[in-house]
Amino acid sequence: MNGTGPSNKSAMERREFCRLIGCAALVACAGSLTGCARALEWSENQHAQPADVAGGGSTEPSGSVQPTGSVEPTGSASETATPTPISPDVVVRIGQDPAARLASAVAALGGWERFVKAGARVVVKPNVLTGRAPEYAVTTDPDLLEAIIRSSYDAGAREVIVLDRPTSSARAAFEVSGLLAATERAGGSVKFLTDRNFKKVTIPNARVLTEWPMVRDIFEADTLINVPIAKTHGMAVLTMSMKNLMGILGSSRGQIHQSFASKICDVATVVKPDLVVLDARRILTAHGPSGGSLADVAELNTLVVGTNMASVDAYGTTLFGKQPTDLEYLVQAAERGIGEIRLERLLIDKVEM
């Protein structure tokens, strides 16, 4: 028998089959490796590709923090919300029109709707010391009072009550000063106070005046607006919004003048007006608080408005060429946390109209 029998033929066929299978496997692996290499190259190219290729040379990746002043990318509501504007501490307006000064000043503080809500009972406390005509700068300017009442009603007030406790006849003081007519023109009402309009009020954080009768309406009001006139005062040096609180006190007020600074600060811890409007259309520069002649009056056409009595009064001292520290009651107010009187720390919005 030679080597070409059936057995040898089968062996040769098996070897040929294995060779063919091996070649096929090599071809398959080569294709697979090429595919893997292409996949790796694509991945590397994607990571190396700049995020912004059409942005004028920008190489910043998408979503990076933008420089100050650039347009921010659209984000969540919390990221894009407009910051709440900071309200000034004191607003000063200088101009010829009392109503325009008032409107501009209150707008800078957030508008009348901030202070007077629909259906509100508003109490306005001017300075009605005694019966003097407006040009003598002893009492609050009637044009300013009228504008305040009208603005309160425009904001939705249900009623506006004007009150004070003058040192002379209340009706005569309101009439001669022009404040009664101004109130009636604007649709408000003057309340002539009697003893039954006062209640004893406890002052928890008092240093000296632990309790005192005060006007009930002050505590029952939805909105209290303090509207003093700026003038000199023989005992207190100057009388402005804090000193104007004397007009809400009952009983024998002469006792308040003893240890005045401490006592008026005691009152200010429980009586906190919502709005303070310091009238400086005319100021009384001498012989205050009841005045002398027109020579004592300076016409400034100025209005100082805020929400804190001590801060408003601090600015008010500058109208007389003084500093807040010249008034003992303002120094105490600052020490007791009633209000900031350091002018350099107050945000003051001053505009000449």
Backbone hydrogen bonds in HBPLUS format (Angstrom, degrees):
<---DONOR---> <-ACCEPTOR-->    atom                        ^
c    i                          cat <-CA-CA->   ^        H-A-AA   ^      H-
h    n   atom  resd res      DA  || num        DHA   H-A  angle D-A-AA Bond
n    s   type  num  typ     dist DA aas  dist angle  dist       angle   num
A0009-LYS N   A0005-GLY O   3.15 MM   4  6.41 160.5  2.19 157.6 163.6     1
A0010-SER N   A0006-PRO O   3.15 MM   4  6.35 153.4  2.22 146.9 152.8     2
A0011-ALA N   A0007-SER O   3.22 MM   4  6.56 155.3  2.28 146.4 152.7     3
A0012-MET N   A0008-ASN O   3.14 MM   4  6.42 157.9  2.19 150.5 155.6     4
A0013-GLU N   A0009-LYS O   3.09 MM   4  6.33 156.8  2.15 147.9 153.9     5
A0014-ARG N   A0010-SER O   2.99 MM   4  6.30 152.1  2.07 148.2 155.6     6
A0015-ARG N   A0011-ALA O   3.09 MM   4  6.39 159.5  2.13 150.4 155.2     7
A0016-GLU N   A0012-MET O   3.03 MM   4  6.27 161.2  2.07 150.9 155.7     8
A0017-PHE N   A0013-GLU O   2.96 MM   4  6.13 154.6  2.02 144.0 151.2     9
A0018-CYS N   A0014-ARG O   3.00 MM   4  6.26 161.2  2.04 151.5 155.9    10
A0019-ARG N   A0015-ARG O   2.95 MM   4  6.23 153.3  2.02 147.3 154.8    11
A0020-LEU N   A0016-GLU O   2.98 MM   4  6.25 163.2  2.00 149.8 153.7    12
A0021-ILE N   A0017-PHE O   2.95 MM   4  6.24 159.1  2.00 150.6 156.8    13
A0022-GLY N   A0018-CYS O   2.85 MM   4  6.07 156.0  1.91 146.4 153.3    14
A0023-CYS N   A0019-ARG O   2.92 MM   4  6.26 159.0  1.97 153.3 158.3    15
A0024-ALA N   A0020-LEU O   2.97 MM   4  6.22 161.4  2.00 148.1 153.6    16
A0025-ALA N   A0021-ILE O   2.91 MM   4  6.16 154.1  1.98 148.1 155.4    17
A0026-LEU N   A0022-GLY O   2.95 MM   4  6.26 155.2  2.01 149.7 155.9    18
A0027-VAL N   A0023-CYS O   2.95 MM   4  6.27 163.8  1.98 155.3 159.0    19
A0028-ALA N   A0024-ALA O   2.97 MM   4  6.23 160.4  2.01 149.2 154.6    20
A0029-CYS N   A0025-ALA O   2.90 MM   4  6.13 162.7  1.93 152.3 156.8    21
A0030-ALA N   A0026-LEU O   2.89 MM   4  6.09 158.1  1.94 149.4 155.7    22
A0031-GLY N   A0027-VAL O   3.08 MM   4  6.37 158.6  2.13 149.0 153.8    23
A0032-SER N   A0028-ALA O   2.93 MM   4  6.20 154.9  2.00 146.5 154.4    24
A0033-LEU N   A0029-CYS O   2.79 MM   4  6.04 161.6  1.82 156.1 160.2    25
A0034-THR N   A0030-ALA O   2.95 MM   4  6.17 155.5  2.01 146.4 153.2    26
A0035-GLY N   A0031-GLY O   2.99 MM   4  6.25 157.9  2.03 147.3 152.7    27
A0036-CYS N   A0032-SER O   3.00 MM   4  6.32 157.9  2.05 150.3 156.1    28
A0037-ALA N   A0033-LEU O   2.90 MM   4  6.14 157.7  1.95 148.5 154.7    29
A0038-ARG N   A0034-THR O   2.99 MM   4  6.28 155.1  2.05 149.9 156.1    30
A0039-ALA N   A0035-GLY O   2.99 MM   4  6.23 157.5  2.04 149.7 156.0    31
A0040-LEU N   A0036-CYS O   3.00 MM   4  6.26 157.0  2.06 150.8 156.2    32
A0041-GLU N   A0037-ALA O   3.01 MM   4  6.24 159.2  2.06 148.0 153.6    33
A0042-TRP N   A0038-ARG O   2.99 MM   4  6.23 157.4  2.04 151.5 156.5    34
A0043-SER N   A0039-ALA O   3.10 MM   4  6.30 158.3  2.15 146.3 152.0    35
A0044-GLU N   A0040-LEU O   2.98 MM   4  6.23 161.7  2.02 152.3 156.9    36
A0045-ASN N   A0041-GLU O   2.93 MM   4  6.12 156.8  1.98 145.9 152.8    37
A0046-GLN N   A0042-TRP O   2.94 MM   4  6.18 152.1  2.01 147.1 154.1    38
A0047-HIS N   A0043-SER O   3.17 MM   4  6.49 158.4  2.22 150.0 154.5    39
A0048-ALA N   A0044-GLU O   3.00 MM   4  6.18 143.2  2.14 144.7 155.2    40
A0049-GLN N   A0045-ASN O   2.98 MM   4  5.97 125.4  2.28 141.1 153.6    41
A0064-SER N   A0061-PRO O   3.30 MM   3  5.97 144.3  2.43 144.9 141.4    42
A0070-SER N   A0067-PRO O   3.14 MM   3  5.77 162.3  2.17 138.9 139.6    43
A0079-GLU N   A0076-SER O   3.06 MM   3  5.27 130.6  2.31 100.8 113.8    44
A0080-THR N   A0076-SER O   3.17 MM   4  6.45 143.1  2.31 149.2 159.3    45
A0081-ALA N   A0077-ALA O   2.95 MM   4  5.72 117.4  2.36 145.9 157.3    46
A0089-ASP N   A0347-LEU O   2.77 MM 258  5.15 142.9  1.91 135.4 147.9    47
A0090-VAL N   A0347-LEU O   3.21 MM 257  6.49 163.7  2.24 149.7 151.0    48
A0349-ASP N   A0090-VAL O   2.85 MM 259  6.29 162.7  1.88 160.7 165.1    49
A0091-VAL N   A0305-VAL O   2.77 MM 214  5.09 165.3  1.79 157.1 161.0    50
A0305-VAL N   A0091-VAL O   2.81 MM 214  5.09 165.6  1.83 152.1 157.2    51
A0092-VAL N   A0349-ASP O   2.73 MM 257  6.01 167.7  1.74 149.1 151.7    52
A0351-VAL N   A0092-VAL O   2.96 MM 259  6.33 156.7  2.01 154.5 159.8    53
A0093-ARG N   A0303-LEU O   2.94 MM 210  5.24 160.3  1.98 149.1 155.6    54
A0303-LEU N   A0093-ARG O   2.87 MM 210  5.24 142.4  2.01 148.3 159.4    55
A0094-ILE N   A0351-VAL O   3.03 MM 257  6.39 153.8  2.10 157.3 161.2    56
A0353-MET N   A0094-ILE O   2.65 MM 259  5.78 163.2  1.68 163.9 170.0    57
A0095-GLY N   A0301-ASN O   3.00 MM 206  5.62 155.3  2.06 157.9 164.2    58
A0101-ARG N   A0097-ASP O   2.94 MM   4  6.18 159.3  1.99 157.7 163.7    59
A0102-LEU N   A0098-PRO O   3.05 MM   4  6.25 161.3  2.09 146.2 151.0    60
A0103-ALA N   A0099-ALA O   2.94 MM   4  6.14 166.7  1.96 150.5 154.1    61
A0104-SER N   A0100-ALA O   3.03 MM   4  6.11 168.1  2.05 150.8 153.8    62
A0105-ALA N   A0101-ARG O   3.01 MM   4  6.12 160.6  2.05 148.2 154.0    63
A0106-VAL N   A0102-LEU O   2.97 MM   4  6.13 173.5  1.98 160.7 161.9    64
A0107-ALA N   A0103-ALA O   3.03 MM   4  6.05 153.0  2.11 142.1 150.2    65
A0108-ALA N   A0104-SER O   3.15 MM   4  6.37 146.7  2.27 141.8 149.4    66
A0109-LEU N   A0106-VAL O   3.00 MM   3  5.09 138.8  2.18  99.0 111.2    67
A0111-GLY N   A0106-VAL O   2.88 MM   5  5.22 157.8  1.93 141.2 135.1    68
A0110-GLY N   A0107-ALA O   3.11 MM   3  5.18 162.5  2.14 105.5 110.6    69
A0114-ARG N   A0111-GLY O   3.02 MM   3  5.73 157.2  2.08 117.2 123.9    70
A0115-PHE N   A0112-TRP O   2.90 MM   3  5.38 138.0  2.08 111.6 122.6    71
A0116-VAL N   A0112-TRP O   2.85 MM   4  5.94 162.1  1.88 167.0 173.0    72
A0120-ALA N   A0117-LYS O   3.05 MM   3  5.42 146.8  2.16 142.4 137.8    73
A0119-GLY N   A0156-GLY O   2.71 MM  37  5.89 157.2  1.76 155.8 148.7    74
A0158-ARG N   A0120-ALA O   2.72 MM  38  5.30 153.1  1.79 134.8 144.4    75
A0222-ASP N   A0121-ARG O   2.90 MM 101  5.23 149.5  1.99 143.8 153.2    76
A0223-THR N   A0121-ARG O   3.29 MM 102  6.49 155.0  2.35 147.0 144.9    77
A0122-VAL N   A0159-GLU O   2.93 MM  37  6.19 172.2  1.93 164.0 161.7    78
A0161-ILE N   A0122-VAL O   2.79 MM  39  6.20 165.5  1.81 163.7 166.4    79
A0123-VAL N   A0223-THR O   2.89 MM 100  6.26 167.0  1.91 168.7 172.2    80
A0225-ILE N   A0123-VAL O   2.91 MM 102  6.28 164.4  1.93 163.2 167.3    81
A0124-VAL N   A0161-ILE O   2.79 MM  37  6.13 164.5  1.81 160.8 165.5    82
A0163-LEU N   A0124-VAL O   3.16 MM  39  6.58 157.8  2.21 167.2 172.2    83
A0125-LYS N   A0225-ILE O   2.84 MM 100  6.20 167.4  1.85 169.7 172.3    84
A0227-VAL N   A0125-LYS O   2.85 MM 102  5.73 169.7  1.86 136.3 138.9    85
A0140-THR N   A0127-ASN O   3.06 MM  13  5.40 152.8  2.13 144.2 150.0    86
A0167-THR N   A0129-LEU O   2.87 MM  38  5.80 156.6  1.93 152.8 157.1    87
A0136-TYR N   A0133-ALA O   3.10 MM   3  5.95 169.9  2.11 129.0 132.2    88
A0137-ALA N   A0134-PRO O   3.06 MM   3  5.74 168.9  2.08 125.7 127.6    89
A0144-LEU N   A0141-ASP O   3.15 MM   3  5.39 123.8  2.48 103.5 116.6    90
A0145-LEU N   A0141-ASP O   3.12 MM   4  6.48 160.4  2.16 152.9 158.6    91
A0146-GLU N   A0142-PRO O   2.93 MM   4  6.11 161.5  1.96 149.2 153.8    92
A0147-ALA N   A0143-ASP O   3.11 MM   4  6.30 154.8  2.17 140.1 146.6    93
A0148-ILE N   A0144-LEU O   2.99 MM   4  6.27 151.8  2.07 150.7 158.4    94
A0149-ILE N   A0145-LEU O   3.05 MM   4  6.32 163.3  2.08 155.1 158.6    95
A0150-ARG N   A0146-GLU O   2.99 MM   4  6.20 170.7  2.00 153.9 156.6    96
A0151-SER N   A0147-ALA O   2.95 MM   4  5.98 159.1  1.99 142.7 149.1    97
A0152-SER N   A0148-ILE O   2.95 MM   4  6.11 149.6  2.04 144.6 152.8    98
A0153-TYR N   A0149-ILE O   3.06 MM   4  6.39 159.6  2.10 153.2 157.8    99
A0154-ASP N   A0150-ARG O   2.90 MM   4  6.15 157.2  1.96 149.6 156.7   100
A0155-ALA N   A0151-SER O   3.01 MM   4  6.19 137.2  2.20 138.2 148.7   101
A0155-ALA N   A0152-SER O   3.20 MM   3  5.13 127.6  2.49  91.5 104.9   102
A0157-ALA N   A0152-SER O   3.04 MM   5  5.56 161.6  2.07 143.8 142.0   103
A0156-GLY N   A0153-TYR O   2.95 MM   3  5.10 153.6  2.02 103.6 112.3   104
A0189-SER N   A0160-VAL O   3.06 MM  29  6.50 151.5  2.15 157.3 166.3   105
A0162-VAL N   A0189-SER O   2.85 MM  27  6.09 164.5  1.87 154.0 158.0   106
A0191-LYS N   A0162-VAL O   2.86 MM  29  6.10 163.2  1.89 164.7 167.0   107
A0173-ALA N   A0169-SER O   2.92 MM   4  6.06 157.7  1.97 150.2 157.1   108
A0174-PHE N   A0170-ALA O   2.95 MM   4  6.17 164.0  1.98 156.0 159.4   109
A0175-GLU N   A0171-ARG O   2.94 MM   4  6.08 151.9  2.02 145.9 154.2   110
A0176-VAL N   A0172-ALA O   2.88 MM   4  5.92 174.5  1.88 156.9 157.8   111
A0177-SER N   A0173-ALA O   3.18 MM   4  5.98 155.9  2.24 138.9 145.7   112
A0180-LEU N   A0174-PHE O   2.93 MM   6  5.00 156.6  1.99 133.1 127.5   113
A0178-GLY N   A0175-GLU O   3.08 MM   3  5.31 151.3  2.17 104.9 113.8   114
A0182-ALA N   A0178-GLY O   3.15 MM   4  6.26 154.9  2.22 139.9 147.3   115
A0183-THR N   A0179-LEU O   3.03 MM   4  6.03 155.2  2.09 136.5 142.9   116
A0184-GLU N   A0180-LEU O   3.04 MM   4  6.29 163.4  2.07 152.9 157.1   117
A0185-ARG N   A0181-ALA O   2.92 MM   4  6.08 155.7  1.98 149.1 155.7   118
A0186-ALA N   A0182-ALA O   3.22 MM   4  6.37 150.0  2.31 141.9 148.7   119
A0188-GLY N   A0183-THR O   2.92 MM   5  5.09 147.7  2.02 158.9 151.0   120
A0187-GLY N   A0184-GLU O   3.17 MM   3  5.05 152.5  2.25  97.8 106.2   121
A0197-ASN N   A0194-THR O   2.96 MM   3  5.56 163.2  1.99 119.7 125.2   122
A0198-PHE N   A0195-ASP O   3.23 MM   3  5.82 162.5  2.26 120.2 121.2   123
A0216-ARG N   A0197-ASN O   2.88 MM  19  5.89 167.6  1.89 155.6 158.1   124
A0199-LYS N   A0214-MET O   2.83 MM  15  5.49 157.2  1.88 149.9 153.3   125
A0214-MET N   A0199-LYS O   2.77 MM  15  5.49 158.2  1.81 149.0 148.9   126
A0201-VAL N   A0212-TRP O   2.95 MM  11  5.46 165.2  1.97 126.7 130.9   127
A0212-TRP N   A0201-VAL O   3.03 MM  11  5.46 147.3  2.14 139.4 148.5   128
A0203-ILE N   A0210-THR O   2.69 MM   7  4.92 166.9  1.71 146.1 141.6   129
A0206-ALA N   A0203-ILE O   3.29 MM   3  5.48 153.0  2.36 122.0 119.1   130
A0250-GLY N   A0213-PRO O   2.91 MM  37  5.06 168.8  1.92 134.7 134.0   131
A0215-VAL N   A0248-ILE O   2.98 MM  33  5.34 141.4  2.13 146.2 156.0   132
A0218-ILE N   A0215-VAL O   3.30 MM   3  5.81 143.9  2.44 109.4 117.6   133
A0219-PHE N   A0216-ARG O   2.91 MM   3  5.66 136.0  2.11 120.7 130.5   134
A0220-GLU N   A0216-ARG O   3.18 MM   4  6.42 135.1  2.39 143.7 155.3   135
A0221-ALA N   A0217-ASP O   3.03 MM   4  5.86 124.6  2.34 145.8 153.2   136
A0274-ASP N   A0224-LEU O   2.85 MM  50  5.40 138.3  2.03 137.6 150.5   137
A0275-LEU N   A0224-LEU O   3.33 MM  51  6.73 154.5  2.40 155.4 157.8   138
A0226-ASN N   A0275-LEU O   2.95 MM  49  6.37 157.7  2.00 165.8 167.6   139
A0277-VAL N   A0226-ASN O   2.84 MM  51  6.15 171.7  1.84 167.5 169.7   140
A0279-ASP N   A0228-PRO O   2.89 MM  51  6.05 172.9  1.90 158.3 157.5   141
A0230-ALA N   A0279-ASP O   3.09 MM  49  6.20 157.1  2.14 165.0 159.8   142
A0284-LEU N   A0230-ALA O   3.35 MM  54  6.85 152.3  2.44 138.4 144.4   143
A0231-LYS N   A0239-THR O   3.34 MM   8  5.62 155.3  2.40 148.2 154.5   144
A0239-THR N   A0231-LYS O   2.86 MM   8  5.62 168.0  1.87 162.5 164.6   145
A0232-THR N   A0284-LEU O   2.96 MM  52  6.02 140.3  2.13 143.6 155.2   146
A0233-HIS N   A0237-VAL O   2.88 MM   4  4.75 150.3  1.97 117.0 114.2   147
A0237-VAL N   A0233-HIS O   2.89 MM   4  4.75 130.9  2.14 138.0 139.4   148
A0244-ASN N   A0240-MET O   2.99 MM   4  5.96 133.9  2.21 137.7 150.5   149
A0245-LEU N   A0242-MET O   3.14 MM   3  5.62 161.1  2.18 110.7 116.5   150
A0246-MET N   A0243-LYS O   3.08 MM   3  5.91 169.7  2.09 122.3 125.6   151
A0247-GLY N   A0244-ASN O   3.22 MM   3  6.00 159.4  2.27 118.4 121.9   152
A0248-ILE N   A0245-LEU O   3.05 MM   3  5.61 171.0  2.05 119.9 122.6   153
A0249-LEU N   A0246-MET O   3.19 MM   3  5.45 165.3  2.21 112.2 116.2   154
A0255-GLN N   A0252-SER O   3.30 MM   3  6.27 162.1  2.34 123.0 125.7   155
A0256-ILE N   A0253-ARG O   2.87 MM   3  5.41 149.0  1.97 115.2 124.2   156
A0257-HIS N   A0254-GLY O   3.15 MM   3  5.63 148.4  2.26 108.5 116.7   157
A0258-GLN N   A0255-GLN O   3.23 MM   3  5.70 157.9  2.28 109.2 115.4   158
A0263-LYS N   A0259-SER O   3.08 MM   4  6.28 164.8  2.11 157.8 162.6   159
A0264-ILE N   A0260-PHE O   2.83 MM   4  5.95 171.4  1.83 170.5 170.6   160
A0265-CYS N   A0261-ALA O   3.21 MM   4  6.22 149.3  2.31 137.0 145.3   161
A0266-ASP N   A0262-SER O   2.90 MM   4  6.13 143.1  2.04 140.0 150.9   162
A0267-VAL N   A0263-LYS O   3.00 MM   4  6.36 158.1  2.05 150.1 154.3   163
A0268-ALA N   A0264-ILE O   3.02 MM   4  6.21 149.1  2.11 136.6 145.4   164
A0269-THR N   A0266-ASP O   3.13 MM   3  5.41 152.9  2.21 104.1 112.4   165
A0270-VAL N   A0267-VAL O   3.07 MM   3  5.70 158.6  2.11 116.1 122.3   166
A0271-VAL N   A0267-VAL O   2.99 MM   4  6.13 141.5  2.14 151.2 163.0   167
A0276-VAL N   A0306-GLY O   2.82 MM  30  5.30 163.9  1.85 163.0 157.8   168
A0306-GLY N   A0276-VAL O   3.03 MM  30  5.30 152.8  2.11 146.9 153.0   169
A0278-LEU N   A0304-VAL O   2.72 MM  26  4.99 162.7  1.75 169.4 163.2   170
A0304-VAL N   A0278-LEU O   3.13 MM  26  4.99 167.8  2.14 142.8 146.4   171
A0280-ALA N   A0302-THR O   3.00 MM  22  4.86 137.0  2.19 157.3 153.7   172
A0302-THR N   A0280-ALA O   3.17 MM  22  4.86 166.9  2.19 105.7 106.9   173
A0300-LEU N   A0281-ARG O   2.88 MM  19  5.25 133.9  2.10 125.0 138.4   174
A0301-ASN N   A0281-ARG O   2.98 MM  20  3.87 170.9  1.99 118.9 116.1   175
A0283-ILE N   A0298-ALA O   2.86 MM  15  5.40 161.1  1.89 154.8 160.7   176
A0298-ALA N   A0283-ILE O   2.99 MM  15  5.40 162.3  2.03 153.8 159.7   177
A0285-THR N   A0296-ASP O   2.72 MM  11  5.36 160.6  1.75 178.3 173.2   178
A0291-GLY N   A0287-HIS O   2.75 MM   4  4.86 131.1  1.99 143.8 151.1   179
A0296-ASP N   A0293-SER O   3.02 MM   3  5.72 165.7  2.04 118.0 122.7   180
A0297-VAL N   A0294-LEU O   3.14 MM   3  5.35 165.6  2.16 111.2 114.5   181
A0312-VAL N   A0308-ASN O   3.05 MM   4  6.27 165.5  2.08 156.9 161.1   182
A0313-ASP N   A0309-MET O   2.88 MM   4  6.03 166.7  1.90 156.3 160.4   183
A0314-ALA N   A0310-ALA O   2.86 MM   4  5.96 141.7  2.01 138.1 149.1   184
A0315-TYR N   A0311-SER O   3.21 MM   4  6.56 156.7  2.27 147.5 150.9   185
A0316-GLY N   A0312-VAL O   2.95 MM   4  6.20 153.9  2.02 143.2 151.8   186
A0317-THR N   A0313-ASP O   3.07 MM   4  6.37 135.2  2.28 147.1 154.8   187
A0318-THR N   A0315-TYR O   2.94 MM   3  5.64 144.8  2.06 119.7 128.5   188
A0319-LEU N   A0316-GLY O   3.08 MM   3  5.48 149.5  2.17 109.5 118.1   189
A0320-PHE N   A0317-THR O   3.08 MM   3  5.60 156.3  2.14 111.5 118.7   190
A0322-LYS N   A0317-THR O   3.01 MM   5  5.07 156.9  2.06 141.7 138.1   191
A0321-GLY N   A0318-THR O   3.13 MM   3  4.82 166.5  2.15 101.1 103.8   192
A0326-ASP N   A0323-GLN O   2.90 MM   3  5.49 163.8  1.92 121.8 127.0   193
A0327-LEU N   A0324-PRO O   3.15 MM   3  5.90 169.6  2.16 120.6 123.9   194
A0330-LEU N   A0327-LEU O   3.13 MM   3  5.43 131.1  2.38 103.6 116.0   195
A0331-VAL N   A0327-LEU O   3.16 MM   4  6.52 155.0  2.22 151.6 158.9   196
A0332-GLN N   A0328-GLU O   2.98 MM   4  6.28 162.9  2.01 154.0 158.0   197
A0333-ALA N   A0329-TYR O   2.94 MM   4  6.00 148.8  2.04 132.6 141.9   198
A0334-ALA N   A0330-LEU O   3.01 MM   4  6.22 155.4  2.07 146.7 151.5   199
A0335-GLU N   A0331-VAL O   3.05 MM   4  6.32 161.1  2.09 148.2 153.6   200
A0336-ARG N   A0332-GLN O   2.91 MM   4  6.06 146.5  2.02 150.2 158.5   201
A0338-ILE N   A0333-ALA O   2.83 MM   5  4.97 150.2  1.92 161.7 158.2   202
A0337-GLY N   A0334-ALA O   3.19 MM   3  5.21 164.0  2.22 105.1 109.6   203
A0345-ARG N   A0342-ARG O   2.91 MM   3  5.50 154.5  1.98 116.9 125.2   204
A0346-LEU N   A0343-LEU O   3.15 MM   3  5.15 162.4  2.19 104.0 109.4   205
